[in-house]
């Protein structure tokens, strides 16, 4: 099992369990200095997730495994921060 990148956390949205949508934070959710870097959606195919960046010009991408989606969102955010 792969762990999420350091400092990246997810927050489930809605009452559905397991959650269908997650908000992805760089830092602890809702703490000062933390930023939202995107969202992910659990797809019907087992382990597949679609990642949506906060940047509107970056198209969503699909990944096998939630960790891969988090790594992609973090990479997009780091590239934009430079």
C-alpha positions in Angstrom: 0.0 0.0 0.0 1.3 3.4 -1.0 0.9 6.3 1.4 -0.3 9.8 0.4 2.4 12.4 -0.2 3.5 14.2 3.0 1.3 17.2 3.9 -1.6 16.1 1.5 -4.9 15.3 3.1 -8.3 14.4 1.8 -11.7 15.4 3.2 -14.8 13.3 2.3 -17.8 15.3 1.0 -21.4 14.2 1.6 -23.0 11.6 3.8 -22.4 8.7 1.4 -20.0 6.0 2.7 -17.7 5.3 1.1 -17.5 8.9 -0.1 -17.8 9.6 -3.8 -16.2 13.0 -3.7 -13.1 14.2 -1.8 -11.6 17.7 -1.4 -7.8 17.5 -1.5 -5.8 19.8 0.8 -2.2 20.8 1.0 -1.9 21.0 4.8 -4.5 20.1 7.4 -8.1 20.7 6.2 -9.5 24.1 7.3 -6.3 25.3 9.1 -4.7 28.6 8.4 -2.2 28.3 5.6 -3.7 25.2 4.1 -4.9 25.4 0.5 -7.3 23.3 -1.6 -5.3 21.8 -4.5 -8.2 19.9 -6.1 -10.9 17.3 -5.8 -11.2 13.6 -6.6 -14.2 11.5 -7.6 -14.4 7.8 -7.0 -15.5 6.1 -10.2 -17.5 2.9 -10.6 -14.5 0.9 -11.7 -12.7 -0.5 -8.7 -9.9 1.7 -7.4 -10.3 4.3 -10.2 -10.5 8.0 -9.4 -10.8 11.1 -11.5 -8.8 14.1 -10.3 -9.8 17.7 -10.9 -7.3 20.5 -10.3 -8.3 23.9 -8.9 -6.7 25.4 -12.1 -9.4 25.6 -14.8 -7.0 25.2 -17.7 -5.8 21.8 -16.4 -8.0 19.1 -17.7 -9.1 16.3 -15.3 -7.3 13.1 -15.4 -8.1 9.5 -14.4 -5.9 7.3 -12.2 -5.9 3.8 -10.8 -5.5 4.4 -7.1 -6.3 7.4 -5.0 -2.6 8.0 -4.1 -1.7 8.4 -7.8 -4.4 11.0 -8.1 -3.0 12.9 -5.1 0.5 12.8 -6.5 -0.7 14.2 -9.8 -2.6 17.1 -8.0 0.4 17.9 -5.9 2.6 17.9 -9.0 0.2 20.3 -10.9 0.1 22.6 -7.8 3.9 22.6 -7.5 4.4 23.4 -11.2 1.9 26.3 -10.9 3.5 27.7 -7.7 6.9 28.1 -9.4 
